[in-house]
Amino acid sequence: MTAPKDFNDRMLSLGLARVSEAAAHASARLIGRGDEKAADQAAVNAMRDQLNKLDIKGVVVIGEGERDEAPMLYIGEEVGTGEGPEVDIALDPLEGTTLTAKDMPNALTVIAMAPRGTLLHAPDVYMDKLAVGPGYPVDVVSLDMSPAERVRALARARGCEDSDITVCILERPRHEDMIAEVRETGAAIRLITDGDVAGVIHCAEAELTGIDMYMGSGGAPEGVLAAAALKCMGGQMWGRLLFRNEDEKGRARKAGITELDRIYSRDELVTADVIFAATGVTNGSIVAGVKREPGYLTTETILMRSKTGSVRRMTYRNPVK
């Protein structure tokens, strides 16, 4: 099926912002309460309610999991009023459940929307990811390079020393060798405990965040969401699915993926124009977290459209009872 060039993204973008805002508001009361599941469920409920108010024929392609694992916003769930354009939806109602439960930085509610059939139906497996911001030659770095080679290549492209490069990596035991190799180049590392969608987005605003490159393995669904953001903001990204067993390979085949070792570029993860919204739950380097005031909750949302390259930052002040 050939995707339509226009899926009414200009009008739908503000609706998408309302969806991410609602999820952030709902999870705000659980910040720092130590209950990851409750925070996630509150965000899921609110996000689903708002999605069903949009005039779309939406299908969740990146969601909370398979239907038998997730009662709501499961992969394949139809959302929206049933009127309007047919769209794919990728979402993470609460990107950083642990961050929310512990009141740590960079918890977000995240959602992307694109014409039907244009977002990779990534199974819930790991993905090896590599991302840089805009302004570099095509394929300046690659997944086939070693971590040290990536640092050196990016430094040459930037015209700086290896020690001037900062890399964002998810702090996990599986990344210990990668971290050691990057540090041997003299480059700095920004370790994050969770939230690798935010980690990738940081590359697109290196002057603000100080992060030049993201690398490491994390969830494949989050990889598609991160690619959607970079398609709006500019930058390059590559992803390769990683499988630990035959069951995970079966999940990929069920999702329609036949080339299990394929390296996907950003525009192969997201093949058409996309809109993306993320609202801060806890304070972070991308957007501010939910702010409680007497009688009000205030949120900040970043709203983007790849068609125009527009990036809006919106503050929403909502009365609460």
Rosetta blueprint (number, residue, H / E / L):
1 M L
2 T L
3 A L
4 P L
5 K L
6 D L
7 F L
8 N L
9 D H
10 R H
11 M H
12 L H
13 S H
14 L H
15 G H
16 L H
17 A H
18 R H
19 V H
20 S H
21 E H
22 A H
23 A H
24 A H
25 H H
26 A H
27 S H
28 A H
29 R L
30 L L
31 I L
32 G L
33 R L
34 G L
35 D L
36 E H
37 K H
38 A H
39 A H
40 D H
41 Q H
42 A H
43 A H
44 V H
45 N H
46 A H
47 M H
48 R H
49 D H
50 Q H
51 L H
52 N L
53 K L
54 L L
55 D L
56 I L
57 K E
58 G E
59 V E
60 V E
61 V E
62 I E
63 G L
64 E L
65 G L
66 E L
67 R L
68 D L
69 E L
70 A L
71 P L
72 M L
73 L L
74 Y L
75 I L
76 G L
77 E L
78 E E
79 V E
80 G L
81 T L
82 G L
83 E L
84 G L
85 P L
86 E E
87 V E
88 D E
89 I E
90 A E
91 L E
92 D E
93 P E
94 L E
95 E E
96 G L
97 T H
98 T H
99 L H
100 T H
101 A H
102 K L
103 D L
104 M L
105 P L
106 N L
107 A L
108 L E
109 T E
110 V E
111 I E
112 A E
113 M E
114 A E
115 P E
116 R L
117 G L
118 T L
119 L E
120 L L
121 H L
122 A L
123 P L
124 D L
125 V L
126 Y E
127 M E
128 D E
129 K E
130 L E
131 A E
132 V E
133 G L
134 P L
135 G L
136 Y L
137 P L
138 V L
139 D L
140 V L
141 V L
142 S L
143 L L
144 D L
145 M L
146 S L
147 P H
148 A H
149 E H
150 R H
151 V H
152 R H
153 A H
154 L H
155 A H
156 R H
157 A H
158 R H
159 G L
160 C L
161 E L
162 D H
163 S H
164 D H
165 I L
166 T E
167 V E
168 C E
169 I E
170 L E
171 E L
172 R L
173 P H
174 R H
175 H H
176 E H
177 D H
178 M H
179 I H
180 A H
181 E H
182 V H
183 R H
184 E H
185 T L
186 G L
187 A L
188 A E
189 I E
190 R E
191 L E
192 I E
193 T L
194 D L
195 G L
196 D H
197 V H
198 A H
199 G H
200 V H
201 I H
202 H H
203 C H
204 A H
205 E L
206 A H
207 E H
208 L H
209 T H
210 G L
211 I L
212 D L
213 M E
214 Y E
215 M E
216 G E
217 S E
218 G E
219 G E
220 A H
221 P H
222 E H
223 G H
224 V H
225 L H
226 A H
227 A H
228 A H
229 A H
230 L H
231 K H
232 C H
233 M H
234 G L
235 G L
236 Q E
237 M E
238 W E
239 G E
240 R E
241 L E
242 L E
243 F L
244 R L
245 N L
246 E H
247 D H
248 E H
249 K H
250 G H
251 R H
252 A H
253 R H
254 K H
255 A L
256 G L
257 I L
258 T L
259 E L
260 L L
261 D L
262 R L
263 I E
264 Y E
265 S E
266 R H
267 D H
268 E H
269 L H
270 V E
271 T L
272 A L
273 D L
274 V L
275 I E
276 F E
277 A E
278 A E
279 T E
280 G E
281 V L
282 T L
283 N L
284 G L
285 S L
286 I L
287 V L
288 A L
289 G L
290 V L
291 K E
292 R E
293 E E
294 P L
295 G L
296 Y E
297 L E
298 T E
299 T E
300 E E
301 T E
302 I E
303 L E
304 M E
305 R E
306 S L
307 K L
308 T L
309 G L
310 S E
311 V E
312 R E
313 R E
314 M E
315 T E
316 Y E
317 R E
318 N E
319 P E
320 V L
321 K L
